[in-house]
Amino acid sequence: MQQLPQEDIGTQKPYFRLSELNAAIKETLESSFPDTILLVAEISELRCKTKGHCYLNLVERKDDQIIAQMKANIWAYAFRKLSEKFETATGETLKDGMEVLISVNVTFHEVYGLSLNIKDIDPTYSLGEMARKKKEVIERLGREGIINLNKELKLPLVPQRIAVISSSTAAGYGDFVNHLEGNPFGYRIYHELYQSLMQGQEAETSIVASLNEIRDRIGLYDAVVIIRGGGSQIDLSCFDSYRLAAEVARFPLPVITGIGHERDDTVTDIVAHMKCKTPTDVAQFIISEMRNFEERVLEARRRLIQKTKEIMREENQRVSVAARQFKHIVASTFHGEHTRLHSAIHKLIHGTSATVNARVNIMQRYSGDLSAGTRLFLQSEDTRLKGLEQAVRLLDPANILKRGYSITYHGDRVMKDAKEVGEGDFIRTRLYDGVIKSRVEGRDGQQ
């Protein structure tokens, strides 16, 4: 300690140089903590360098607030032995959020300041306060039956309207937007940012407020996305709170998280509908869902076209078979009608000849007894018979058809009355030189 110069003699106050102050602090600490001491603290951040040295940030909390914080280190020669010992005994690796019981030397360097050099770690000590609280929150959500509520919601087939909870300055938000808008398929995905704090004491309240604001406009969105760009365990502690996790679990829209934390899942990740590793992964998931829907539509279109072609082929085959059957039935029917008509004509001619012959025989039997009047009678009868013969010839169906008449059939029956058919029935009309097929559109005359 030195005195001020004479020109400042009025003050008469001693002063330290910084090096002297640091030396005094170092001497005081070494005399106060000459040996290794046991310390309980929470590992809020753990970083291991390529050379094997491990650097930690230790904290103490009260009512979720950090009330003490100090840097610590484990040199490479001790870290491998201590980490293997801890993992073998507990089945856990040293990580952020653990509360540990450690043996430390309190050191003070005149340039680098105060730090703790960790000499040993008690593997029997429980998980850190942060991990314990996280476990309690998860168990509470499970007891209340809400831990899987958001997972049970159905994500729309085309999640095209997205509410985003993030900070506009977060790198993760920029990555999300760029990946979404630059998708290779040209999908137009509407997204709206709800500006929120994503770390610190006010983050929980800010994110819950954004969720409530989205709830008031629920009909505008298909899903909610919560994203940020990673961070330390302390930075992400708000995502392990019961209040935020319960809000996410009960939210009426599917919630997708992309907090960017590659280590343990936060409680918010656990209760969300879908957890992605990074904001970019969230954007890719949304694009993939839309692509999957488009591929299903294209596949359905392909199957529809294929099935239509198959039906058309089957119907064409069925029509071809029906046409062949119809042609066979018509030919068979015509053949039968021709045979019946020929038989009727033969019977008519044969019957007429028999009648004439019978009359001739009768006339011959009585011809010897008849007088000239009989001859006159015979002449008269001969004339009448010739008229009958002429009438018979005129009644020949072929001659009737030659004169312009026709025969109409409904099925196998000859039609005699227009009431025998109705609209839409098929009929056949036989003329002298052929057959006409018709479909009935209506009838005239008395009903």
Buried (B, 14 or more C-beta within 10 A) or exposed (E): EEEEEEEEEEEEEEEEEEEEEBBEBBEEBEEEBEEBEEBBBBBBBBEBEEEEBBBBBBBBBEEBEBEEBBBBBBEEEBBEEBBEBBEEEBEEEBBBBBBBBBBBBBBBEEEEEBBBBBBBBBBEBEBBBBBBBBEEBBEBBEEEEBBEBBBEBEBBEBBBBBBBBBBEEBEBBBBBBEBBEEBEEEBEBEBEBBBBBBBEEEBBBBBBBBBEEBBEEEEEBBBBBBBBBBBBBBBBBBBBBBEBBBBBBBBEBBBBBBBBBEEBBBBBBBBBBBBBBBBBBBBBBBBEBBBEBEEEEEEEEEEEEEEEEEEEEEEEEEEEEEEEEEEEEEEEBEEEBEEEBEEEEEEBEEEBEEEBEEBEEEBEEEEEEEEEEBEEEBEEEBEEBEEBEEEBEEEEBEEBBEEEEEBBBBEEEEBEEEEBBEEEEEBBBBEBEEBEEEEBEEEEEEE
